[in-house]
Amino acid sequence: MIFKVFYKSLKNMLKYSLMNKKLIESIDHFVITTKNINNCKNFYCNFLGMELVEFTDENETRYSFKFGRQKINVHFFEKPYSPHALNVIPGSQDICFITKMDIQMWAKRCEDFNIEIELGPIKRSGAIFEMNSIYLRDPDSNLIEIAKQIE
């Protein structure tokens, strides 16, 4: 009897250890919380160049910012959409965006938009490659890293 339980446990462990290398493929979306939707839209759409998507869900107007194959859903601080994170607070995100545009051009863009660079350009290690990055804050004080692959 003990052998059967051990065998079944070992079989499941092997099955899942072989599978779990591909269980999660990518990120579809993540959520940020804002105190001011207009400032948020200006930053993500006008400065970062994302596409604004406005949609209705359960008779409520909602917003997201689309880029590449991902999007950022936006929750309002005063009235977060359910379900939501346990502690919904603006300024709690630390996000890295990958760009093809040169980091020096981003630094100039920050200057043009009157956005302060907190750090950088600086070399960093990403999930797949080495990159040059700058760090700045969105209107809700989330830390935004803009990074370009070092070629």
WOFEN-V557520 format. One line per field, one symbol per residue. ss: DSSP state (H for helix, E for strand, - for the rest). phi: phi as a letter, one per 20 degrees, with the letter a starting at -180 (. if undefined). burial: # if it has 16 or more other C-alpha atoms within 10 Angstrom, else .. A space follows every 50 residues. Layout:
ss->???
phi->???
burial->???
This chain:
ss->-HHHHHHHHHHHHHHHHHHHHH------EEEEEE--HHHHHHHHHHH--- EEEEEEE--EEEEEEEE--EEEEEEE--E--------------EEEEEE- --HHHHHHHHHH----EEEEEEEEE----EEEEEEEE-----EEEEEEE- -
phi->.fffffffffffffgffffffcfdeadebccddcebfffffgffefeene efcdbdclmcfccbdebldcbdeddegfbffefbgfdebfndeccddecd fgfffffffgffeldfefbofbfcdefcbfbecccbdefemfedddccge d
burial->...............................####.#..######.##.# ##.........######...#######...#......####.#....... ..#..##..#....#.#..##..#......##########.########. .
